C-alpha cells in the first residue's frame, strides 16, 4: 500500500534518496491497470519520458487538451498545492509534508490554499472550526438573568458605541467597545 519515490533534491542527505507515500484509493485502480499491462520484469510505472530532456509540461498540456479541459497556470505547482491542501484537511501537516517531500514552512508559504470548502465548513460551524454551537441556548435562565441588569444598561443605538459579546461557559457577557476597534490610536 506504499510507493517509493525517488527524491533527487534530497538524495545528498542521509536517508533522503527516496520517500514512501501511501497508495491513495483514487490512484489504486490506475496503478493496478498499469501493473496488469506492464511487460514482465518492468521496473517503472511510467516508462516513457524518463530522460532528463523529457518535456513533461508539453505532454501534460496535450493530455489536458485531449480531455477538453482548459489549462491553468503553473500546472505542476498548482496540482501539488491542491493535493497538499486536500491531504492537510485529513492528516497532520508533518505527515503530509513527509509524503509530499517539503517542510511545513515551505507548505505554508507556497502550497497550502484556502478553499471554498473551508468557507462552507466555517460558516456551518464545522467541528474543526472551534465553534461552540448551541451552548448559548443550553444555558439556564439563572445564568441569563445574572447579566440582565448589565444588558439593560446598554447605550442606545446610534451613539457611536457598539456592544461586543464574548461567549463564556457561564453566560453571555456584553461590553461596550468604541466603533474604531480595540487597536491603539496613532497620532494623526
C-alpha positions, 0 to 999 in steps of 0.5 A, a space after each residue: 500500500 506504499 510507493 517509493 519515490 525517488 527524491 533527487 533534491 534530497 538524495 545528498 542527505 542521509 536517508 533522503 534518496 527516496 520517500 514512501 507515500 501511501 497508495 491513495 484509493 483514487 490512484 489504486 485502480 490506475 496503478 493496478 491497470 498499469 501493473 496488469 499491462 506492464 511487460 514482465 520484469 518492468 521496473 517503472 510505472 511510467 516508462 516513457 519520458 524518463 530522460 532528463 530532456 523529457 518535456 513533461 509540461 508539453 505532454 501534460 498540456 496535450 493530455 489536458 487538451 485531449 480531455 477538453 479541459 482548459 489549462 491553468 497556470 503553473 500546472 505542476 505547482 498548482 496540482 501539488 498545492 491542491 493535493 497538499 491542501 486536500 491531504 492537510 484537511 485529513 492528516 497532520 501537516 508533518 505527515 503530509 509534508 513527509 509524503 509530499 517531500 517539503 517542510 511545513 514552512 515551505 507548505 505554508 508559504 507556497 502550497 497550502 490554499 484556502 478553499 471554498 470548502 473551508 468557507 462552507 465548513 466555517 460558516 456551518 460551524 464545522 467541528 474543526 472550526 472551534 465553534 461552540 454551537 448551541 451552548 448559548 441556548 443550553 444555558 439556564 435562565 439563572 445564568 441569563 438573568 445574572 447579566 440582565 441588569 448589565 444588558 439593560 444598561 446598554 447605550 442606545 443605538 446610534 451613539 457611536 458605541 457598539 456592544 461586543 459579546 464574548 461567549 463564556 461557559 457561564 453566560 453571555 457577557 456584553 461590553 461596550 467597545 468604541 466603533 474604531 476597534 480595540 487597536 491603539 490610536 496613532 497620532 494623526 
